Amino acid sequence: MQDEPGTPFFTTCDRCDEPFEPETSYPVVTDRSNGSIELYSFCDEECRSEWKDDA
Ligand SMILES: [Zn+2]
């Protein structure tokens, strides 16, 4: 598979490093608190809210 420029591909959860299943959608968070836009992806909603609590 080839990566297309500008298209974010997520392969693992940003919190627990759980590998993602292909062709499955996962929760994504956009964080622009540092003045630049960062994208984070998570294996499920629970991980996303846990990550927000950690931040
Ligand atoms: Zn996770």
mmCIF file of the protein (N, C-alpha, C, O) and its ligand, coordinates in Angstrom:
data_MODEL
# 
_entry.id   MODEL 
# 
loop_
_entity.id 
_entity.type 
_entity.pdbx_number_of_molecules 
1 polymer     1 
2 non-polymer 1 
# 
_entity_poly.entity_id                      1 
_entity_poly.type                           'polypeptide(L)' 
_entity_poly.nstd_linkage                   no 
_entity_poly.nstd_monomer                   no 
_entity_poly.pdbx_seq_one_letter_code       MQDEPGTPFFTTCDRCDEPFEPETSYPVVTDRSNGSIELYSFCDEECRSEWKDDA 
_entity_poly.pdbx_seq_one_letter_code_can   MQDEPGTPFFTTCDRCDEPFEPETSYPVVTDRSNGSIELYSFCDEECRSEWKDDA 
_entity_poly.pdbx_strand_id                 A 
# 
loop_
_entity_poly_seq.entity_id 
_entity_poly_seq.num 
_entity_poly_seq.mon_id 
_entity_poly_seq.hetero 
1 1  MET n 
1 2  GLN n 
1 3  ASP n 
1 4  GLU n 
1 5  PRO n 
1 6  GLY n 
1 7  THR n 
1 8  PRO n 
1 9  PHE n 
1 10 PHE n 
1 11 THR n 
1 12 THR n 
1 13 CYS n 
1 14 ASP n 
1 15 ARG n 
1 16 CYS n 
1 17 ASP n 
1 18 GLU n 
1 19 PRO n 
1 20 PHE n 
1 21 GLU n 
1 22 PRO n 
1 23 GLU n 
1 24 THR n 
1 25 SER n 
1 26 TYR n 
1 27 PRO n 
1 28 VAL n 
1 29 VAL n 
1 30 THR n 
1 31 ASP n 
1 32 ARG n 
1 33 SER n 
1 34 ASN n 
1 35 GLY n 
1 36 SER n 
1 37 ILE n 
1 38 GLU n 
1 39 LEU n 
1 40 TYR n 
1 41 SER n 
1 42 PHE n 
1 43 CYS n 
1 44 ASP n 
1 45 GLU n 
1 46 GLU n 
1 47 CYS n 
1 48 ARG n 
1 49 SER n 
1 50 GLU n 
1 51 TRP n 
1 52 LYS n 
1 53 ASP n 
1 54 ASP n 
1 55 ALA n 
# 
loop_
_struct_asym.id 
_struct_asym.entity_id 
A 1 
B 2 
# 
loop_
_chem_comp.id 
_chem_comp.type 
_chem_comp.mon_nstd_flag 
ALA 'L-peptide linking' y 
ARG 'L-peptide linking' y 
ASN 'L-peptide linking' y 
ASP 'L-peptide linking' y 
CYS 'L-peptide linking' y 
GLN 'L-peptide linking' y 
GLU 'L-peptide linking' y 
GLY 'peptide linking'   y 
ILE 'L-peptide linking' y 
LEU 'L-peptide linking' y 
LYS 'L-peptide linking' y 
MET 'L-peptide linking' y 
PHE 'L-peptide linking' y 
PRO 'L-peptide linking' y 
SER 'L-peptide linking' y 
THR 'L-peptide linking' y 
TRP 'L-peptide linking' y 
TYR 'L-peptide linking' y 
VAL 'L-peptide linking' y 
ZN  non-polymer         . 
# 
_pdbx_entity_nonpoly.entity_id   2 
_pdbx_entity_nonpoly.name        ? 
_pdbx_entity_nonpoly.comp_id     ZN 
# 
_pdbx_nonpoly_scheme.asym_id         B 
_pdbx_nonpoly_scheme.entity_id       2 
_pdbx_nonpoly_scheme.mon_id          ZN 
_pdbx_nonpoly_scheme.ndb_seq_num     1 
_pdbx_nonpoly_scheme.pdb_seq_num     101 
_pdbx_nonpoly_scheme.auth_seq_num    101 
_pdbx_nonpoly_scheme.pdb_mon_id      ZN 
_pdbx_nonpoly_scheme.auth_mon_id     ZN 
_pdbx_nonpoly_scheme.pdb_strand_id   A 
_pdbx_nonpoly_scheme.pdb_ins_code    . 
# 
loop_
_atom_site.group_PDB 
_atom_site.id 
_atom_site.type_symbol 
_atom_site.label_atom_id 
_atom_site.label_alt_id 
_atom_site.label_comp_id 
_atom_site.label_asym_id 
_atom_site.label_entity_id 
_atom_site.label_seq_id 
_atom_site.pdbx_PDB_ins_code 
_atom_site.Cartn_x 
_atom_site.Cartn_y 
_atom_site.Cartn_z 
_atom_site.occupancy 
_atom_site.B_iso_or_equiv 
_atom_site.pdbx_formal_charge 
_atom_site.auth_seq_id 
_atom_site.auth_comp_id 
_atom_site.auth_asym_id 
_atom_site.auth_atom_id 
_atom_site.pdbx_PDB_model_num 
ATOM   1   N  N  . MET A 1 1  ? 0.842   -1.212 0.000  1.00 0.00 ? 1   MET A N  1 
ATOM   2   C  CA . MET A 1 1  ? 0.000   0.000  0.000  1.00 0.00 ? 1   MET A CA 1 
ATOM   3   C  C  . MET A 1 1  ? 0.871   1.254  0.000  1.00 0.00 ? 1   MET A C  1 
ATOM   4   O  O  . MET A 1 1  ? 1.885   1.314  0.696  1.00 0.00 ? 1   MET A O  1 
ATOM   5   N  N  . GLN A 1 2  ? 0.469   2.257  -0.787 1.00 0.00 ? 2   GLN A N  1 
ATOM   6   C  CA . GLN A 1 2  ? 1.229   3.494  -0.844 1.00 0.00 ? 2   GLN A CA 1 
ATOM   7   C  C  . GLN A 1 2  ? 0.550   4.579  -0.031 1.00 0.00 ? 2   GLN A C  1 
ATOM   8   O  O  . GLN A 1 2  ? -0.674  4.711  -0.045 1.00 0.00 ? 2   GLN A O  1 
ATOM   9   N  N  . ASP A 1 3  ? 1.347   5.343  0.666  1.00 0.00 ? 3   ASP A N  1 
ATOM   10  C  CA . ASP A 1 3  ? 0.820   6.492  1.389  1.00 0.00 ? 3   ASP A CA 1 
ATOM   11  C  C  . ASP A 1 3  ? 0.583   7.645  0.424  1.00 0.00 ? 3   ASP A C  1 
ATOM   12  O  O  . ASP A 1 3  ? 1.439   7.950  -0.406 1.00 0.00 ? 3   ASP A O  1 
ATOM   13  N  N  . GLU A 1 4  ? -0.572  8.282  0.531  1.00 0.00 ? 4   GLU A N  1 
ATOM   14  C  CA . GLU A 1 4  ? -0.829  9.469  -0.263 1.00 0.00 ? 4   GLU A CA 1 
ATOM   15  C  C  . GLU A 1 4  ? -0.442  10.693 0.560  1.00 0.00 ? 4   GLU A C  1 
ATOM   16  O  O  . GLU A 1 4  ? -0.758  10.766 1.747  1.00 0.00 ? 4   GLU A O  1 
ATOM   17  N  N  . PRO A 1 5  ? 0.238   11.650 -0.059 1.00 0.00 ? 5   PRO A N  1 
ATOM   18  C  CA . PRO A 1 5  ? 0.651   12.843 0.680  1.00 0.00 ? 5   PRO A CA 1 
ATOM   19  C  C  . PRO A 1 5  ? -0.548  13.568 1.270  1.00 0.00 ? 5   PRO A C  1 
ATOM   20  O  O  . PRO A 1 5  ? -1.565  13.745 0.600  1.00 0.00 ? 5   PRO A O  1 
ATOM   21  N  N  . GLY A 1 6  ? -0.429  13.983 2.508  1.00 0.00 ? 6   GLY A N  1 
ATOM   22  C  CA . GLY A 1 6  ? -1.485  14.745 3.140  1.00 0.00 ? 6   GLY A CA 1 
ATOM   23  C  C  . GLY A 1 6  ? -2.577  13.883 3.749  1.00 0.00 ? 6   GLY A C  1 
ATOM   24  O  O  . GLY A 1 6  ? -3.468  14.404 4.418  1.00 0.00 ? 6   GLY A O  1 
ATOM   25  N  N  . THR A 1 7  ? -2.527  12.602 3.537  1.00 0.00 ? 7   THR A N  1 
ATOM   26  C  CA . THR A 1 7  ? -3.535  11.729 4.134  1.00 0.00 ? 7   THR A CA 1 
ATOM   27  C  C  . THR A 1 7  ? -2.956  11.026 5.349  1.00 0.00 ? 7   THR A C  1 
ATOM   28  O  O  . THR A 1 7  ? -2.007  10.251 5.234  1.00 0.00 ? 7   THR A O  1 
ATOM   29  N  N  . PRO A 1 8  ? -3.529  11.298 6.511  1.00 0.00 ? 8   PRO A N  1 
ATOM   30  C  CA . PRO A 1 8  ? -2.986  10.665 7.707  1.00 0.00 ? 8   PRO A CA 1 
ATOM   31  C  C  . PRO A 1 8  ? -3.331  9.182  7.764  1.00 0.00 ? 8   PRO A C  1 
ATOM   32  O  O  . PRO A 1 8  ? -4.492  8.795  7.636  1.00 0.00 ? 8   PRO A O  1 
ATOM   33  N  N  . PHE A 1 9  ? -2.329  8.381  7.952  1.00 0.00 ? 9   PHE A N  1 
ATOM   34  C  CA . PHE A 1 9  ? -2.557  6.965  8.160  1.00 0.00 ? 9   PHE A CA 1 
ATOM   35  C  C  . PHE A 1 9  ? -2.146  6.609  9.579  1.00 0.00 ? 9   PHE A C  1 
ATOM   36  O  O  . PHE A 1 9  ? -1.014  6.858  9.996  1.00 0.00 ? 9   PHE A O  1 
ATOM   37  N  N  . PHE A 1 10 ? -3.055  6.039  10.291 1.00 0.00 ? 10  PHE A N  1 
ATOM   38  C  CA . PHE A 1 10 ? -2.760  5.665  11.661 1.00 0.00 ? 10  PHE A CA 1 
ATOM   39  C  C  . PHE A 1 10 ? -2.638  4.157  11.735 1.00 0.00 ? 10  PHE A C  1 
ATOM   40  O  O  . PHE A 1 10 ? -3.458  3.428  11.177 1.00 0.00 ? 10  PHE A O  1 
ATOM   41  N  N  . THR A 1 11 ? -1.634  3.705  12.411 1.00 0.00 ? 11  THR A N  1 
ATOM   42  C  CA . THR A 1 11 ? -1.422  2.262  12.502 1.00 0.00 ? 11  THR A CA 1 
ATOM   43  C  C  . THR A 1 11 ? -1.549  1.745  13.921 1.00 0.00 ? 11  THR A C  1 
ATOM   44  O  O  . THR A 1 11 ? -1.826  0.565  14.137 1.00 0.00 ? 11  THR A O  1 
ATOM   45  N  N  . THR A 1 12 ? -1.346  2.631  14.892 1.00 0.00 ? 12  THR A N  1 
ATOM   46  C  CA . THR A 1 12 ? -1.469  2.203  16.277 1.00 0.00 ? 12  THR A CA 1 
ATOM   47  C  C  . THR A 1 12 ? -2.144  3.293  17.111 1.00 0.00 ? 12  THR A C  1 
ATOM   48  O  O  . THR A 1 12 ? -2.154  4.464  16.734 1.00 0.00 ? 12  THR A O  1 
ATOM   49  N  N  . CYS A 1 13 ? -2.699  2.890  18.236 1.00 0.00 ? 13  CYS A N  1 
ATOM   50  C  CA . CYS A 1 13 ? -3.288  3.823  19.181 1.00 0.00 ? 13  CYS A CA 1 
ATOM   51  C  C  . CYS A 1 13 ? -2.198  4.709  19.784 1.00 0.00 ? 13  CYS A C  1 
ATOM   52  O  O  . CYS A 1 13 ? -1.123  4.226  20.139 1.00 0.00 ? 13  CYS A O  1 
ATOM   53  N  N  . ASP A 1 14 ? -2.486  6.021  19.897 1.00 0.00 ? 14  ASP A N  1 
ATOM   54  C  CA . ASP A 1 14 ? -1.492  6.941  20.453 1.00 0.00 ? 14  ASP A CA 1 
ATOM   55  C  C  . ASP A 1 14 ? -1.363  6.826  21.962 1.00 0.00 ? 14  ASP A C  1 
ATOM   56  O  O  . ASP A 1 14 ? -0.443  7.398  22.547 1.00 0.00 ? 14  ASP A O  1 
ATOM   57  N  N  . ARG A 1 15 ? -2.246  6.114  22.586 1.00 0.00 ? 15  ARG A N  1 
ATOM   58  C  CA . ARG A 1 15 ? -2.147  5.986  24.038 1.00 0.00 ? 15  ARG A CA 1 
ATOM   59  C  C  . ARG A 1 15 ? -1.597  4.623  24.451 1.00 0.00 ? 15  ARG A C  1 
ATOM   60  O  O  . ARG A 1 15 ? -0.674  4.554  25.263 1.00 0.00 ? 15  ARG A O  1 
ATOM   61  N  N  . CYS A 1 16 ? -2.150  3.536  23.906 1.00 0.00 ? 16  CYS A N  1 
ATOM   62  C  CA . CYS A 1 16 ? -1.757  2.218  24.403 1.00 0.00 ? 16  CYS A CA 1 
ATOM   63  C  C  . CYS A 1 16 ? -0.989  1.390  23.358 1.00 0.00 ? 16  CYS A C  1 
ATOM   64  O  O  . CYS A 1 16 ? -0.601  0.253  23.624 1.00 0.00 ? 16  CYS A O  1 
ATOM   65  N  N  . ASP A 1 17 ? -0.774  1.978  22.157 1.00 0.00 ? 17  ASP A N  1 
ATOM   66  C  CA . ASP A 1 17 ? -0.023  1.305  21.093 1.00 0.00 ? 17  ASP A CA 1 
ATOM   67  C  C  . ASP A 1 17 ? -0.701  0.045  20.562 1.00 0.00 ? 17  ASP A C  1 
ATOM   68  O  O  . ASP A 1 17 ? -0.056  -0.801 19.942 1.00 0.00 ? 17  ASP A O  1 
ATOM   69  N  N  . GLU A 1 18 ? -1.986  -0.072 20.806 1.00 0.00 ? 18  GLU A N  1 
ATOM   70  C  CA . GLU A 1 18 ? -2.747  -1.172 20.232 1.00 0.00 ? 18  GLU A CA 1 
ATOM   71  C  C  . GLU A 1 18 ? -2.757  -1.051 18.705 1.00 0.00 ? 18  GLU A C  1 
ATOM   72  O  O  . GLU A 1 18 ? -3.096  0.009  18.178 1.00 0.00 ? 18  GLU A O  1 
ATOM   73  N  N  . PRO A 1 19 ? -2.396  -2.107 17.994 1.00 0.00 ? 19  PRO A N  1 
ATOM   74  C  CA . PRO A 1 19 ? -2.428  -2.032 16.530 1.00 0.00 ? 19  PRO A CA 1 
ATOM   75  C  C  . PRO A 1 19 ? -3.856  -1.924 16.006 1.00 0.00 ? 19  PRO A C  1 
ATOM   76  O  O  . PRO A 1 19 ? -4.774  -2.560 16.524 1.00 0.00 ? 19  PRO A O  1 
ATOM   77  N  N  . PHE A 1 20 ? -4.024  -1.110 14.973 1.00 0.00 ? 20  PHE A N  1 
ATOM   78  C  CA . PHE A 1 20 ? -5.351  -0.915 14.387 1.00 0.00 ? 20  PHE A CA 1 
ATOM   79  C  C  . PHE A 1 20 ? -5.633  -1.960 13.333 1.00 0.00 ? 20  PHE A C  1 
ATOM   80  O  O  . PHE A 1 20 ? -4.728  -2.447 12.656 1.00 0.00 ? 20  PHE A O  1 
ATOM   81  N  N  . GLU A 1 21 ? -6.914  -2.299 13.205 1.00 0.00 ? 21  GLU A N  1 
ATOM   82  C  CA . GLU A 1 21 ? -7.360  -3.137 12.105 1.00 0.00 ? 21  GLU A CA 1 
ATOM   83  C  C  . GLU A 1 21 ? -7.480  -2.276 10.846 1.00 0.00 ? 21  GLU A C  1 
ATOM   84  O  O  . GLU A 1 21 ? -7.933  -1.134 10.924 1.00 0.00 ? 21  GLU A O  1 
ATOM   85  N  N  . PRO A 1 22 ? -7.083  -2.802 9.699  1.00 0.00 ? 22  PRO A N  1 
ATOM   86  C  CA . PRO A 1 22 ? -7.255  -2.040 8.464  1.00 0.00 ? 22  PRO A CA 1 
ATOM   87  C  C  . PRO A 1 22 ? -8.734  -1.801 8.155  1.00 0.00 ? 22  PRO A C  1 
ATOM   88  O  O  . PRO A 1 22 ? -9.592  -2.614 8.501  1.00 0.00 ? 22  PRO A O  1 
ATOM   89  N  N  . GLU A 1 23 ? -9.018  -0.678 7.502  1.00 0.00 ? 23  GLU A N  1 
ATOM   90  C  CA . GLU A 1 23 ? -10.362 -0.363 7.028  1.00 0.00 ? 23  GLU A CA 1 
ATOM   91  C  C  . GLU A 1 23 ? -11.376 -0.285 8.158  1.00 0.00 ? 23  GLU A C  1 
ATOM   92  O  O  . GLU A 1 23 ? -12.559 -0.565 7.966  1.00 0.00 ? 23  GLU A O  1 
ATOM   93  N  N  . THR A 1 24 ? -10.900 0.097  9.336  1.00 0.00 ? 24  THR A N  1 
ATOM   94  C  CA . THR A 1 24 ? -11.786 0.347  10.461 1.00 0.00 ? 24  THR A CA 1 
ATOM   95  C  C  . THR A 1 24 ? -11.569 1.783  10.904 1.00 0.00 ? 24  THR A C  1 
ATOM   96  O  O  . THR A 1 24 ? -10.432 2.251  10.951 1.00 0.00 ? 24  THR A O  1 
ATOM   97  N  N  . SER A 1 25 ? -12.637 2.481  11.229 1.00 0.00 ? 25  SER A N  1 
ATOM   98  C  CA . SER A 1 25 ? -12.469 3.870  11.664 1.00 0.00 ? 25  SER A CA 1 
ATOM   99  C  C  . SER A 1 25 ? -12.321 3.925  13.176 1.00 0.00 ? 25  SER A C  1 
ATOM   100 O  O  . SER A 1 25 ? -12.974 3.194  13.921 1.00 0.00 ? 25  SER A O  1 
ATOM   101 N  N  . TYR A 1 26 ? -11.447 4.809  13.596 1.00 0.00 ? 26  TYR A N  1 
ATOM   102 C  CA . TYR A 1 26 ? -11.141 4.965  15.012 1.00 0.00 ? 26  TYR A CA 1 
ATOM   103 C  C  . TYR A 1 26 ? -11.303 6.418  15.408 1.00 0.00 ? 26  TYR A C  1 
ATOM   104 O  O  . TYR A 1 26 ? -11.232 7.303  14.555 1.00 0.00 ? 26  TYR A O  1 
ATOM   105 N  N  . PRO A 1 27 ? -11.519 6.679  16.693 1.00 0.00 ? 27  PRO A N  1 
ATOM   106 C  CA . PRO A 1 27 ? -11.627 8.069  17.148 1.00 0.00 ? 27  PRO A CA 1 
ATOM   107 C  C  . PRO A 1 27 ? -10.329 8.833  16.901 1.00 0.00 ? 27  PRO A C  1 
ATOM   108 O  O  . PRO A 1 27 ? -9.238  8.331  17.173 1.00 0.00 ? 27  PRO A O  1 
ATOM   109 N  N  . VAL A 1 28 ? -10.462 10.047 16.383 1.00 0.00 ? 28  VAL A N  1 
ATOM   110 C  CA . VAL A 1 28 ? -9.305  10.899 16.122 1.00 0.00 ? 28  VAL A CA 1 
ATOM   111 C  C  . VAL A 1 28 ? -9.514  12.220 16.836 1.00 0.00 ? 28  VAL A C  1 
ATOM   112 O  O  . VAL A 1 28 ? -10.613 12.775 16.834 1.00 0.00 ? 28  VAL A O  1 
ATOM   113 N  N  . VAL A 1 29 ? -8.443  12.721 17.450 1.00 0.00 ? 29  VAL A N  1 
ATOM   114 C  CA . VAL A 1 29 ? -8.501  13.998 18.143 1.00 0.00 ? 29  VAL A CA 1 
ATOM   115 C  C  . VAL A 1 29 ? -7.560  14.969 17.451 1.00 0.00 ? 29  VAL A C  1 
ATOM   116 O  O  . VAL A 1 29 ? -6.422  14.626 17.130 1.00 0.00 ? 29  VAL A O  1 
ATOM   117 N  N  . THR A 1 30 ? -8.042  16.179 17.223 1.00 0.00 ? 30  THR A N  1 
ATOM   118 C  CA . THR A 1 30 ? -7.192  17.237 16.692 1.00 0.00 ? 30  THR A CA 1 
ATOM   119 C  C  . THR A 1 30 ? -6.794  18.151 17.837 1.00 0.00 ? 30  THR A C  1 
ATOM   120 O  O  . THR A 1 30 ? -7.645  18.701 18.536 1.00 0.00 ? 30  THR A O  1 
ATOM   121 N  N  . ASP A 1 31 ? -5.480  18.305 18.019 1.00 0.00 ? 31  ASP A N  1 
ATOM   122 C  CA . ASP A 1 31 ? -4.978  19.128 19.113 1.00 0.00 ? 31  ASP A CA 1 
ATOM   123 C  C  . ASP A 1 31 ? -4.169  20.273 18.525 1.00 0.00 ? 31  ASP A C  1 
ATOM   124 O  O  . ASP A 1 31 ? -3.155  20.047 17.866 1.00 0.00 ? 31  ASP A O  1 
ATOM   125 N  N  . ARG A 1 32 ? -4.613  21.498 18.762 1.00 0.00 ? 32  ARG A N  1 
ATOM   126 C  CA . ARG A 1 32 ? -3.866  22.643 18.244 1.00 0.00 ? 32  ARG A CA 1 
ATOM   127 C  C  . ARG A 1 32 ? -3.366  23.525 19.375 1.00 0.00 ? 32  ARG A C  1 
ATOM   128 O  O  . ARG A 1 32 ? -3.218  24.735 19.201 1.00 0.00 ? 32  ARG A O  1 
ATOM   129 N  N  . SER A 1 33 ? -3.108  22.936 20.518 1.00 0.00 ? 33  SER A N  1 
ATOM   130 C  CA . SER A 1 33 ? -2.716  23.723 21.685 1.00 0.00 ? 33  SER A CA 1 
ATOM   131 C  C  . SER A 1 33 ? -1.299  24.272 21.568 1.00 0.00 ? 33  SER A C  1 
ATOM   132 O  O  . SER A 1 33 ? -0.958  25.240 22.249 1.00 0.00 ? 33  SER A O  1 
ATOM   133 N  N  . ASN A 1 34 ? -0.468  23.672 20.719 1.00 0.00 ? 34  ASN A N  1 
ATOM   134 C  CA . ASN A 1 34 ? 0.920   24.129 20.585 1.00 0.00 ? 34  ASN A CA 1 
ATOM   135 C  C  . ASN A 1 34 ? 1.107   25.102 19.430 1.00 0.00 ? 34  ASN A C  1 
ATOM   136 O  O  . ASN A 1 34 ? 2.241   25.429 19.079 1.00 0.00 ? 34  ASN A O  1 
ATOM   137 N  N  . GLY A 1 35 ? 0.015   25.569 18.831 1.00 0.00 ? 35  GLY A N  1 
ATOM   138 C  CA . GLY A 1 35 ? 0.120   26.479 17.701 1.00 0.00 ? 35  GLY A CA 1 
ATOM   139 C  C  . GLY A 1 35 ? 0.202   25.752 16.382 1.00 0.00 ? 35  GLY A C  1 
ATOM   140 O  O  . GLY A 1 35 ? 0.072   26.376 15.328 1.00 0.00 ? 35  GLY A O  1 
ATOM   141 N  N  . SER A 1 36 ? 0.415   24.449 16.408 1.00 0.00 ? 36  SER A N  1 
ATOM   142 C  CA . SER A 1 36 ? 0.366   23.647 15.199 1.00 0.00 ? 36  SER A CA 1 
ATOM   143 C  C  . SER A 1 36 ? -0.665  22.542 15.410 1.00 0.00 ? 36  SER A C  1 
ATOM   144 O  O  . SER A 1 36 ? -0.996  22.184 16.540 1.00 0.00 ? 36  SER A O  1 
ATOM   145 N  N  . ILE A 1 37 ? -1.154  22.020 14.313 1.00 0.00 ? 37  ILE A N  1 
ATOM   146 C  CA . ILE A 1 37 ? -2.220  21.022 14.422 1.00 0.00 ? 37  ILE A CA 1 
ATOM   147 C  C  . ILE A 1 37 ? -1.622  19.623 14.497 1.00 0.00 ? 37  ILE A C  1 
ATOM   148 O  O  . ILE A 1 37 ? -0.900  19.190 13.600 1.00 0.00 ? 37  ILE A O  1 
ATOM   149 N  N  . GLU A 1 38 ? -1.933  18.939 15.567 1.00 0.00 ? 38  GLU A N  1 
ATOM   150 C  CA . GLU A 1 38 ? -1.488  17.563 15.735 1.00 0.00 ? 38  GLU A CA 1 
ATOM   151 C  C  . GLU A 1 38 ? -2.703  16.647 15.700 1.00 0.00 ? 38  GLU A C  1 
ATOM   152 O  O  . GLU A 1 38 ? -3.767  16.986 16.218 1.00 0.00 ? 38  GLU A O  1 
ATOM   153 N  N  . LEU A 1 39 ? -2.532  15.494 15.089 1.00 0.00 ? 39  LEU A N  1 
ATOM   154 C  CA . LEU A 1 39 ? -3.604  14.514 15.051 1.00 0.00 ? 39  LEU A CA 1 
ATOM   155 C  C  . LEU A 1 39 ? -3.220  13.307 15.892 1.00 0.00 ? 39  LEU A C  1 
ATOM   156 O  O  . LEU A 1 39 ? -2.103  12.796 15.803 1.00 0.00 ? 39  LEU A O  1 
ATOM   157 N  N  . TYR A 1 40 ? -4.156  12.869 16.699 1.00 0.00 ? 40  TYR A N  1 
ATOM   158 C  CA . TYR A 1 40 ? -3.954  11.674 17.506 1.00 0.00 ? 40  TYR A CA 1 
ATOM   159 C  C  . TYR A 1 40 ? -5.099  10.713 17.226 1.00 0.00 ? 40  TYR A C  1 
ATOM   160 O  O  . TYR A 1 40 ? -6.234  11.135 17.006 1.00 0.00 ? 40  TYR A O  1 
ATOM   161 N  N  . SER A 1 41 ? -4.800  9.441  17.234 1.00 0.00 ? 41  SER A N  1 
ATOM   162 C  CA . SER A 1 41 ? -5.849  8.445  16.997 1.00 0.00 ? 41  SER A CA 1 
ATOM   163 C  C  . SER A 1 41 ? -5.813  7.410  18.108 1.00 0.00 ? 41  SER A C  1 
ATOM   164 O  O  . SER A 1 41 ? -4.769  7.136  18.700 1.00 0.00 ? 41  SER A O  1 
ATOM   165 N  N  . PHE A 1 42 ? -6.973  6.847  18.373 1.00 0.00 ? 42  PHE A N  1 
ATOM   166 C  CA . PHE A 1 42 ? -7.108  5.951  19.513 1.00 0.00 ? 42  PHE A CA 1 
ATOM   167 C  C  . PHE A 1 42 ? -7.910  4.721  19.129 1.00 0.00 ? 42  PHE A C  1 
ATOM   168 O  O  . PHE A 1 42 ? -8.734  4.761  18.216 1.00 0.00 ? 42  PHE A O  1 
ATOM   169 N  N  . CYS A 1 43 ? -7.661  3.628  19.835 1.00 0.00 ? 43  CYS A N  1 
ATOM   170 C  CA . CYS A 1 43 ? -8.312  2.364  19.491 1.00 0.00 ? 43  CYS A CA 1 
ATOM   171 C  C  . CYS A 1 43 ? -9.795  2.388  19.832 1.00 0.00 ? 43  CYS A C  1 
ATOM   172 O  O  . CYS A 1 43 ? -10.580 1.694  19.187 1.00 0.00 ? 43  CYS A O  1 
ATOM   173 N  N  . ASP A 1 44 ? -10.191 3.155  20.811 1.00 0.00 ? 44  ASP A N  1 
ATOM   174 C  CA . ASP A 1 44 ? -11.611 3.282  21.124 1.00 0.00 ? 44  ASP A CA 1 
ATOM   175 C  C  . ASP A 1 44 ? -11.866 4.561  21.922 1.00 0.00 ? 44  ASP A C  1 
ATOM   176 O  O  . ASP A 1 44 ? -10.940 5.283  22.291 1.00 0.00 ? 44  ASP A O  1 
ATOM   177 N  N  . GLU A 1 45 ? -13.134 4.815  22.171 1.00 0.00 ? 45  GLU A N  1 
ATOM   178 C  CA . GLU A 1 45 ? -13.502 6.052  22.875 1.00 0.00 ? 45  GLU A CA 1 
ATOM   179 C  C  . GLU A 1 45 ? -12.927 6.094  24.286 1.00 0.00 ? 45  GLU A C  1 
ATOM   180 O  O  . GLU A 1 45 ? -12.591 7.161  24.800 1.00 0.00 ? 45  GLU A O  1 
ATOM   181 N  N  . GLU A 1 46 ? -12.819 4.934  24.898 1.00 0.00 ? 46  GLU A N  1 
ATOM   182 C  CA . GLU A 1 46 ? -12.295 4.876  26.258 1.00 0.00 ? 46  GLU A CA 1 
ATOM   183 C  C  . GLU A 1 46 ? -10.850 5.362  26.296 1.00 0.00 ? 46  GLU A C  1 
ATOM   184 O  O  . GLU A 1 46 ? -10.474 6.152  27.163 1.00 0.00 ? 46  GLU A O  1 
ATOM   185 N  N  . CYS A 1 47 ? -10.052 4.890  25.360 1.00 0.00 ? 47  CYS A N  1 
ATOM   186 C  CA . CYS A 1 47 ? -8.661  5.312  25.288 1.00 0.00 ? 47  CYS A CA 1 
ATOM   187 C  C  . CYS A 1 47 ? -8.571  6.812  25.014 1.00 0.00 ? 47  CYS A C  1 
ATOM   188 O  O  . CYS A 1 47 ? -7.695  7.495  25.544 1.00 0.00 ? 47  CYS A O  1 
ATOM   189 N  N  . ARG A 1 48 ? -9.471  7.314  24.192 1.00 0.00 ? 48  ARG A N  1 
ATOM   190 C  CA . ARG A 1 48 ? -9.440  8.732  23.880 1.00 0.00 ? 48  ARG A CA 1 
ATOM   191 C  C  . ARG A 1 48 ? -9.698  9.561  25.130 1.00 0.00 ? 48  ARG A C  1 
ATOM   192 O  O  . ARG A 1 48 ? -9.000  10.548 25.366 1.00 0.00 ? 48  ARG A O  1 
ATOM   193 N  N  . SER A 1 49 ? -10.673 9.185  25.925 1.00 0.00 ? 49  SER A N  1 
ATOM   194 C  CA . SER A 1 49 ? -10.973 9.978  27.124 1.00 0.00 ? 49  SER A CA 1 
ATOM   195 C  C  . SER A 1 49 ? -9.882  9.797  28.178 1.00 0.00 ? 49  SER A C  1 
ATOM   196 O  O  . SER A 1 49 ? -9.575  10.735 28.913 1.00 0.00 ? 49  SER A O  1 
ATOM   197 N  N  . GLU A 1 50 ? -9.300  8.616  28.259 1.00 0.00 ? 50  GLU A N  1 
ATOM   198 C  CA . GLU A 1 50 ? -8.167  8.411  29.178 1.00 0.00 ? 50  GLU A CA 1 
ATOM   199 C  C  . GLU A 1 50 ? -6.999  9.294  28.787 1.00 0.00 ? 50  GLU A C  1 
ATOM   200 O  O  . GLU A 1 50 ? -6.326  9.865  29.644 1.00 0.00 ? 50  GLU A O  1 
ATOM   201 N  N  . TRP A 1 51 ? -6.760  9.406  27.481 1.00 0.00 ? 51  TRP A N  1 
ATOM   202 C  CA . TRP A 1 51 ? -5.657  10.234 26.987 1.00 0.00 ? 51  TRP A CA 1 
ATOM   203 C  C  . TRP A 1 51 ? -5.902  11.701 27.339 1.00 0.00 ? 51  TRP A C  1 
ATOM   204 O  O  . TRP A 1 51 ? -4.977  12.414 27.727 1.00 0.00 ? 51  TRP A O  1 
ATOM   205 N  N  . LYS A 1 52 ? -7.140  12.142 27.204 1.00 0.00 ? 52  LYS A N  1 
ATOM   206 C  CA . LYS A 1 52 ? -7.455  13.532 27.551 1.00 0.00 ? 52  LYS A CA 1 
ATOM   207 C  C  . LYS A 1 52 ? -7.218  13.782 29.032 1.00 0.00 ? 52  LYS A C  1 
ATOM   208 O  O  . LYS A 1 52 ? -6.763  14.860 29.411 1.00 0.00 ? 52  LYS A O  1 
ATOM   209 N  N  . ASP A 1 53 ? -7.518  12.806 29.867 1.00 0.00 ? 53  ASP A N  1 
ATOM   210 C  CA . ASP A 1 53 ? -7.289  12.942 31.292 1.00 0.00 ? 53  ASP A CA 1 
ATOM   211 C  C  . ASP A 1 53 ? -5.797  13.022 31.610 1.00 0.00 ? 53  ASP A C  1 
ATOM   212 O  O  . ASP A 1 53 ? -5.386  13.718 32.538 1.00 0.00 ? 53  ASP A O  1 
ATOM   213 N  N  . ASP A 1 54 ? -4.985  12.296 30.821 1.00 0.00 ? 54  ASP A N  1 
ATOM   214 C  CA . ASP A 1 54 ? -3.537  12.316 31.041 1.00 0.00 ? 54  ASP A CA 1 
ATOM   215 C  C  . ASP A 1 54 ? -2.926  13.653 30.653 1.00 0.00 ? 54  ASP A C  1 
ATOM   216 O  O  . ASP A 1 54 ? -1.965  14.106 31.274 1.00 0.00 ? 54  ASP A O  1 
ATOM   217 N  N  . ALA A 1 55 ? -3.483  14.282 29.630 1.00 0.00 ? 55  ALA A N  1 
ATOM   218 C  CA . ALA A 1 55 ? -2.864  15.486 29.061 1.00 0.00 ? 55  ALA A CA 1 
ATOM   219 C  C  . ALA A 1 55 ? -2.875  16.655 30.027 1.00 0.00 ? 55  ALA A C  1 
ATOM   220 O  O  . ALA A 1 55 ? -2.390  17.736 29.694 1.00 0.00 ? 55  ALA A O  1 
HETATM 221 ZN ZN . ZN  B 2 .  ? -5.737  2.478  22.905 1.00 0.00 2 101 ZN  A ZN 1 
# 
